Structure formats: C-alpha cells, structure tokens
Amino acid sequence: MKSTFLTKGTCAKSIELELEGGIVRSVKFFGGCDGNLQGVSRLVEGMSADEAARRLRGIRCGRKATSCPDQLAQAIEQALNA
C-alpha cells in the first residue's frame, strides 16, 4: 500500500511511503536534508512498520516539537490505521 503524508513543522514537505504486510518497503522524502533523509529511509526499509514507528516517534529537531523522523513515524502510523 502506497501513501503520501503531508508533513507539518519540518523542512521536508511530504513523505511517500509504501508498506506491505506490515513491513516498510520504501520511503521517499520531498524536501529537507537530502543525505540525512536518504539515510533514515534506507535504515527503515525492510523493518517492521511498528518497530520503525516506535523508534522514530518523539525525535525532535532542535527546538521544534517534531522532526522528519517523527513525521515519518506519524506517516507510518497513519498508513497502518488506514
């Protein structure tokens, strides 16, 4: 299942996410820090969606209340609940 998540409060504007059988198959960020976000994407690909969301949830970027990894956790949770 492929979905697009519009981020809030981050440099990245959106996340394209593909889950299959509860596993993260692909992640692509649009905007943001390209190298770091490619790294985050590759680290979670192949991981259980629940585990990826658990690990990323609550990460903050400086003084912001959220971060790109936290937004990815929210995107995963939204996709799982859809």
DRENVO-692816 format. One record per residue: residue number from 1; chain; x, y, z of N, C-alpha, C in turn. Coordinates in steps of 0.2 Angstrom, whole numbers, always signed. Layout:
BEGIN
(NUM,A,(X,Y,Z),(X,Y,Z),(X,Y,Z));
...
% end
This chain:
BEGIN
(1,A,(+4,-6,+0),(+0,+0,+0),(+4,+6,+0));
(2,A,(+4,+10,-5),(+7,+17,-6),(+3,+22,-3));
(3,A,(+6,+27,+1),(+3,+33,+3),(+7,+39,+3));
(4,A,(+4,+45,+3),(+8,+51,+4),(+6,+55,+10));
(5,A,(+10,+57,+14),(+9,+60,+20),(+12,+68,+20));
(6,A,(+8,+73,+21),(+10,+79,+21),(+12,+81,+28));
(7,A,(+19,+83,+28),(+22,+84,+35),(+20,+91,+37));
(8,A,(+21,+92,+44),(+20,+98,+47),(+26,+100,+52));
(9,A,(+28,+106,+51),(+33,+108,+56),(+40,+106,+54));
(10,A,(+42,+104,+48),(+48,+101,+46),(+50,+104,+39));
(11,A,(+57,+104,+37),(+59,+106,+31),(+56,+102,+25));
(12,A,(+56,+95,+26),(+53,+91,+21),(+45,+93,+21));
(13,A,(+43,+93,+15),(+36,+95,+14),(+31,+89,+13));
(14,A,(+34,+83,+11),(+29,+77,+11),(+34,+71,+11));
(15,A,(+30,+65,+13),(+34,+58,+13),(+29,+54,+9));
(16,A,(+33,+50,+4),(+29,+45,+1),(+31,+38,+4));
(17,A,(+27,+34,+6),(+28,+28,+10),(+25,+22,+7));
(18,A,(+28,+16,+7),(+25,+10,+4),(+26,+5,+10));
(19,A,(+20,+2,+12),(+20,-3,+17),(+17,-9,+13));
(20,A,(+20,-15,+15),(+17,-22,+13),(+18,-27,+18));
(21,A,(+12,-29,+20),(+12,-34,+25),(+15,-32,+32));
(22,A,(+14,-26,+34),(+17,-23,+40),(+24,-21,+40));
(23,A,(+27,-22,+34),(+34,-20,+33),(+35,-14,+29));
(24,A,(+40,-10,+31),(+41,-4,+27),(+45,-6,+21));
(25,A,(+42,-5,+15),(+46,-7,+8),(+49,-1,+5));
(26,A,(+47,+5,+6),(+50,+11,+3),(+48,+17,+6));
(27,A,(+53,+22,+7),(+51,+29,+10),(+55,+34,+5));
(28,A,(+51,+39,+3),(+55,+45,+0),(+52,+51,+3));
(29,A,(+57,+55,+5),(+55,+62,+7),(+56,+67,+2));
(30,A,(+52,+72,+2),(+52,+78,-3),(+54,+84,+1));
(31,A,(+59,+87,-1),(+62,+92,+3),(+66,+90,+9));
(32,A,(+69,+95,+13),(+73,+93,+19),(+80,+91,+17));
(33,A,(+84,+89,+22),(+91,+87,+21),(+92,+81,+18));
(34,A,(+93,+81,+11),(+93,+75,+7),(+97,+69,+9));
(35,A,(+103,+71,+11),(+108,+65,+13),(+105,+62,+20));
(36,A,(+103,+65,+25),(+101,+63,+31),(+94,+59,+30));
(37,A,(+90,+62,+26),(+84,+58,+25),(+84,+52,+20));
(38,A,(+89,+52,+16),(+90,+46,+12),(+93,+40,+17));
(39,A,(+97,+42,+22),(+99,+38,+27),(+94,+35,+31));
(40,A,(+89,+39,+34),(+84,+37,+38),(+79,+32,+34));
(41,A,(+78,+34,+27),(+74,+30,+23),(+77,+23,+22));
(42,A,(+83,+22,+21),(+86,+16,+20),(+87,+12,+26));
(43,A,(+88,+15,+32),(+88,+11,+38),(+81,+8,+40));
(44,A,(+76,+11,+38),(+69,+8,+40),(+66,+4,+35));
(45,A,(+69,+4,+29),(+66,-1,+23),(+68,-8,+25));
(46,A,(+63,-12,+25),(+63,-19,+27),(+62,-20,+34));
(47,A,(+61,-15,+38),(+59,-15,+45),(+52,-16,+46));
(48,A,(+50,-19,+52),(+43,-19,+54),(+41,-12,+54));
(49,A,(+35,-11,+52),(+32,-4,+52),(+31,-2,+59));
(50,A,(+29,-6,+64),(+28,-5,+71),(+34,-3,+74));
(51,A,(+39,-7,+73),(+46,-5,+76),(+49,+1,+73));
(52,A,(+48,+3,+67),(+51,+9,+64),(+47,+15,+67));
(53,A,(+41,+15,+68),(+37,+20,+71),(+39,+21,+78));
(54,A,(+40,+15,+82),(+41,+16,+89),(+48,+19,+90));
(55,A,(+53,+17,+86),(+60,+20,+86),(+60,+28,+84));
(56,A,(+56,+30,+80),(+56,+36,+77),(+52,+41,+81));
(57,A,(+47,+39,+84),(+42,+43,+87),(+45,+47,+92));
(58,A,(+44,+54,+92),(+46,+58,+98),(+53,+62,+96));
(59,A,(+56,+60,+91),(+63,+63,+90),(+61,+70,+88));
(60,A,(+65,+75,+91),(+64,+82,+89),(+70,+85,+85));
(61,A,(+69,+90,+82),(+74,+94,+78),(+75,+100,+81));
(62,A,(+81,+101,+85),(+82,+107,+89),(+76,+109,+93));
(63,A,(+74,+115,+93),(+68,+117,+97),(+61,+115,+95));
(64,A,(+61,+113,+89),(+55,+111,+86),(+52,+105,+89));
(65,A,(+45,+105,+89),(+41,+100,+93),(+41,+93,+89));
(66,A,(+44,+93,+83),(+44,+87,+79),(+51,+87,+75));
(67,A,(+51,+82,+70),(+57,+81,+66),(+55,+77,+60));
(68,A,(+59,+77,+55),(+57,+72,+49),(+56,+65,+51));
(69,A,(+61,+62,+56),(+59,+55,+58),(+53,+55,+62));
(70,A,(+51,+60,+66),(+45,+59,+70),(+39,+60,+65));
(71,A,(+40,+64,+60),(+34,+64,+55),(+34,+58,+51));
(72,A,(+39,+54,+50),(+39,+48,+47),(+35,+43,+51));
(73,A,(+37,+43,+58),(+33,+39,+62),(+25,+40,+62));
(74,A,(+24,+46,+61),(+16,+48,+61),(+14,+45,+54));
(75,A,(+17,+46,+49),(+15,+43,+42),(+14,+36,+42));
(76,A,(+19,+32,+46),(+18,+25,+46),(+12,+23,+50));
(77,A,(+11,+27,+56),(+5,+25,+60),(-1,+27,+56));
(78,A,(-1,+32,+52),(-7,+34,+49),(-9,+28,+43));
(79,A,(-4,+26,+40),(-4,+21,+35),(-7,+14,+38));
(80,A,(-4,+13,+44),(-6,+6,+47),(-13,+7,+49));
(81,A,(-16,+13,+51),(-23,+13,+53),(-28,+14,+48));
(82,A,(-25,+15,+41),(-30,+16,+36),(-33,+10,+33));
% end
